[in-house]
Amino acid sequence: MRLLGVNIPDQKKVTTALTYFYGIGQSLAEKIVAETKIDVNKRTKDLSPEEINKIKEFIEKHYKVEGELRQIVRGNIERMKNIGAYRGTRHMRKLPVRGQRTKTNSRTVRGNVRKTAGSGKRKVELK
């Protein structure tokens, strides 16, 4: 089944299937199902066209999901970069933004740098 440009699995419950949308998590999916008065235990393949339409209209009316939300997030990051905020500079350097330590962690971000002797060496095959 396809809804708002996203493929939704048929065998999963409605609340779990709604989490396939970017911007909708488990708690928000439960709120949507409660507001639209759809049975929580229903599978997506068992939904009637009216129920699918009800979910679609509710999401479009109340929430920003998928491309629209991605665009907003990208705009926020670009704004932080332009004003020279600390978080913006961390984004520019592709480093952790939310205060994580970088001395030992975030190796992949820093290019997998290993500073101790022997930790990055390959094991020599025995003949």
N, C-alpha and C positions, 0 to 999 in steps of 0.2 A: 504494500500500500504506500502511496506517495501523498504527503501532506506538506504544504508550504515549501516544496522543493526538497524535501528530505524523505529518504526511504525509511519507512517504519516497519519493523518486523511484525509478522502476523501472529506468531505463537506467544508473544509476551503480553503481560497484563498492561492495561492502558497507562497506569502510572509509570511503569518502567519504560514503556515505549515512548512516552513523551520526553523522557530524559535524553533521547537521541537528538533533540533540538539543541543547538548552541544557545545557551542562556537559560535553559530550563533544567533545574536539578530535581532531586527527589521530592523535597518539601514543596516546591512550586508546582510540580506535577500533581501532587496530592491536593493542593488548593484548587487547581484548575478543574480536576475531576469533581471535587466537592461543589464548586460553584456551578458547574454545568449539570449537576445532579445525574451523573452517570455512575453505574455500579462499579465499585472499586475492583471487584473480582473478575470483571469482564475482560476477555482477550480482544486484541485489536481486530482479529478476523470476524468477531461476532458483533462489531459495531454496525449500527444501521447508518445509512447515508445522512439522516437527520442529525444523529449524534456526532458524526464526523464533522459535519458543517457547523454544529454548535461549538465544538472544540476549536475549530479553525477560526471562527468569528471571534470567540472569546480571546484567543491568543493575539490575534491581529489588533483587537481593540485595546487590550490592557497591557501588553508586553512587547518589548522590542527583542526579536530573536534573529538568529542567523546573520545574514549579510548586513542588515541595518545595525545590529549590535556590534559586529566586528568593525564596522566603519566608525562607530562612535568611539570604541576603545582605541582604534588606530589614531583617531583625531586627538584623543586625550593625551596619548603618548607623544604625538608630534607637538602638541601645545607645550608639554613639559620640556621637550627638547628646545623649543624656540625661546622660552622664557629663561632658560638656563638653570632650571631647578636641579637639585641634586639627583632626584630620581630620573630626570631627563638625561643627565650626563651618564648615569649608570646604564640606561637603555642604549645610549650611543656607543658606549664601550662594550656592550653585550656582556655586562657583569650582573650579578644578582642585585636586584633592586630593593628587596625588602629586609635588608639588614643581616643577611646570612654571612657567616664567616667565609673568607676566601683563601685563607692560608693553607688549609688542608682539604677543604671541599671545593666544589665547582671546578674540578679538573678538566672536564670536557669543555667548559666555557673558556678556560685559559689555554686550551690547546694541549691538554694532557701532559703538562709539565711535571716531571718527577725530579726532585732535587737530591734525594738520598742515593748513595751509590748502590747499585745492584737491584734496585726496585723495578727498574724498567728494562733490564736486560733479558734477552731471550735465554731459555735454558738450552745448553749445548747437548745435542744428541749423543748418546753413548754408542761407540762403534763395536 
